[in-house]
Amino acid sequence: EELAYHKLLILYILDKINMDLTNSQMTQVVLETDIMNYFSFQQILSQLMDSKFIKPYKDSGREYYCLTQKGLETLEYFLNRIPESYAQKIDEYIKNRSEEHTSELQSLPAI
């Protein structure tokens, strides 16, 4: 069951951030929110690709991961199985990062 909700957490991250992420960006979210360790994350990421819940693609020499329709439908169906404490950690992390980027942009000098 732990494996299943870890998979759901990765789908949740991709859905909530609302943009495609690189492996290192997803790793940063996972490690900074302390929802799983690096090795579990890499294994689960591979399983999610094998199951076609997420797919990789290359853009400008970087590899990104995006949620597939199958992944989104699975997340929506099983969303209630994600422990609320983990969902809150992820939501809070995303909110804080978003606020950081907004304040960074506002502090840039006007051109």
TIDREN-737777 format. One record per residue (C-alpha): residue number from 1; residue in one letter; x, y, z. Coordinates in Angstrom, 2 decimals, always signed. Example, Ala and Ser with C-alpha at 12.3 -4.5 7.8 and 13.67 -1.06 7.14 Angstrom:
BEGIN
(rec 1,'A',(+12.30,-4.50,+7.80));
(rec 2,'S',(+13.67,-1.06,+7.14));
END
This chain:
BEGIN
(rec 1,'E',(+0.00,+0.00,+0.00));
(rec 2,'E',(+2.90,+2.36,+0.73));
(rec 3,'L',(+4.20,+1.78,-2.80));
(rec 4,'A',(+0.79,+2.65,-4.24));
(rec 5,'Y',(+0.49,+5.97,-2.44));
(rec 6,'H',(+4.09,+6.87,-3.27));
(rec 7,'K',(+3.17,+6.44,-6.92));
(rec 8,'L',(+0.11,+8.60,-6.37));
(rec 9,'L',(+2.27,+11.25,-4.68));
(rec 10,'I',(+4.46,+11.60,-7.76));
(rec 11,'L',(+1.37,+11.90,-9.96));
(rec 12,'Y',(+0.00,+14.44,-7.48));
(rec 13,'I',(+3.20,+16.52,-7.64));
(rec 14,'L',(+3.10,+16.67,-11.44));
(rec 15,'D',(-0.57,+17.57,-11.39));
(rec 16,'K',(-0.36,+20.24,-8.66));
(rec 17,'I',(+2.76,+21.97,-9.97));
(rec 18,'N',(+0.93,+22.22,-13.26));
(rec 19,'M',(+4.04,+22.05,-15.41));
(rec 20,'D',(+6.36,+19.36,-16.66));
(rec 21,'L',(+9.42,+18.74,-14.51));
(rec 22,'T',(+12.90,+17.34,-14.95));
(rec 23,'N',(+14.11,+14.44,-12.85));
(rec 24,'S',(+16.17,+16.78,-10.70));
(rec 25,'Q',(+13.23,+19.13,-10.13));
(rec 26,'M',(+11.00,+16.25,-9.04));
(rec 27,'T',(+13.80,+14.86,-6.87));
(rec 28,'Q',(+14.09,+18.24,-5.17));
(rec 29,'V',(+10.36,+18.30,-4.36));
(rec 30,'V',(+10.40,+14.72,-3.07));
(rec 31,'L',(+13.48,+15.20,-0.89));
(rec 32,'E',(+12.59,+18.66,+0.43));
(rec 33,'T',(+9.10,+17.49,+1.45));
(rec 34,'D',(+10.57,+14.30,+2.92));
(rec 35,'I',(+7.89,+12.10,+1.37));
(rec 36,'M',(+10.26,+9.33,+0.23));
(rec 37,'N',(+13.95,+8.65,-0.24));
(rec 38,'Y',(+15.88,+9.15,-3.47));
(rec 39,'F',(+16.19,+5.46,-4.36));
(rec 40,'S',(+12.49,+4.73,-3.84));
(rec 41,'F',(+11.65,+7.79,-5.92));
(rec 42,'Q',(+13.83,+6.68,-8.86));
(rec 43,'Q',(+12.38,+3.16,-8.77));
(rec 44,'I',(+8.80,+4.45,-8.64));
(rec 45,'L',(+9.46,+6.96,-11.43));
(rec 46,'S',(+10.62,+4.10,-13.64));
(rec 47,'Q',(+7.52,+2.05,-12.77));
(rec 48,'L',(+5.24,+4.98,-13.56));
(rec 49,'M',(+6.85,+5.30,-17.00));
(rec 50,'D',(+6.55,+1.56,-17.62));
(rec 51,'S',(+2.85,+1.77,-16.71));
(rec 52,'K',(+2.39,+4.80,-19.01));
(rec 53,'F',(+1.19,+7.04,-16.15));
(rec 54,'I',(+3.92,+9.55,-16.96));
(rec 55,'K',(+6.01,+9.98,-20.07));
(rec 56,'P',(+9.39,+11.53,-20.68));
(rec 57,'Y',(+10.20,+13.86,-23.56));
(rec 58,'K',(+13.18,+15.98,-24.52));
(rec 59,'D',(+13.12,+19.73,-25.06));
(rec 60,'S',(+16.18,+21.94,-25.53));
(rec 61,'G',(+18.47,+19.08,-24.51));
(rec 62,'R',(+16.67,+18.43,-21.20));
(rec 63,'E',(+14.41,+15.54,-20.34));
(rec 64,'Y',(+11.04,+16.40,-18.82));
(rec 65,'Y',(+8.29,+14.24,-17.40));
(rec 66,'C',(+4.61,+14.87,-17.92));
(rec 67,'L',(+1.44,+13.30,-16.64));
(rec 68,'T',(-0.42,+11.21,-19.22));
(rec 69,'Q',(-4.20,+11.07,-19.50));
(rec 70,'K',(-4.04,+7.60,-17.93));
(rec 71,'G',(-1.97,+9.00,-15.05));
(rec 72,'L',(-4.38,+11.89,-14.51));
(rec 73,'E',(-7.41,+9.60,-14.53));
(rec 74,'T',(-5.72,+7.25,-12.06));
(rec 75,'L',(-4.84,+10.15,-9.77));
(rec 76,'E',(-8.39,+11.49,-9.85));
(rec 77,'Y',(-9.82,+8.05,-9.10));
(rec 78,'F',(-7.47,+7.29,-6.19));
(rec 79,'L',(-6.87,+10.82,-4.87));
(rec 80,'N',(-8.57,+9.97,-1.58));
(rec 81,'R',(-5.89,+7.33,-0.87));
(rec 82,'I',(-3.13,+9.92,-0.55));
(rec 83,'P',(-2.57,+10.61,+3.15));
(rec 84,'E',(-3.72,+14.16,+3.84));
(rec 85,'S',(-0.50,+15.01,+5.68));
(rec 86,'Y',(+1.56,+14.26,+2.55));
(rec 87,'A',(-0.79,+16.20,+0.28));
(rec 88,'Q',(-0.55,+19.17,+2.66));
(rec 89,'K',(+3.27,+18.99,+2.66));
(rec 90,'I',(+3.31,+19.06,-1.13));
(rec 91,'D',(+0.72,+21.84,-1.37));
(rec 92,'E',(+2.62,+23.94,+1.17));
(rec 93,'Y',(+5.92,+23.36,-0.64));
(rec 94,'I',(+4.43,+24.41,-3.99));
(rec 95,'K',(+2.77,+27.47,-2.44));
(rec 96,'N',(+6.03,+28.57,-0.77));
(rec 97,'R',(+8.07,+28.05,-3.94));
(rec 98,'S',(+5.51,+29.97,-5.97));
(rec 99,'E',(+5.64,+32.88,-3.51));
(rec 100,'E',(+9.46,+32.84,-3.63));
(rec 101,'H',(+9.47,+33.08,-7.42));
(rec 102,'T',(+6.85,+35.85,-7.37));
(rec 103,'S',(+8.84,+37.93,-4.88));
(rec 104,'E',(+12.04,+37.34,-6.88));
(rec 105,'L',(+10.32,+38.62,-10.02));
(rec 106,'Q',(+8.89,+41.65,-8.21));
(rec 107,'S',(+12.32,+42.60,-6.88));
(rec 108,'L',(+13.88,+42.70,-10.36));
(rec 109,'P',(+14.51,+46.21,-11.66));
(rec 110,'A',(+12.16,+47.41,-14.37));
(rec 111,'I',(+13.62,+47.62,-17.86));
END
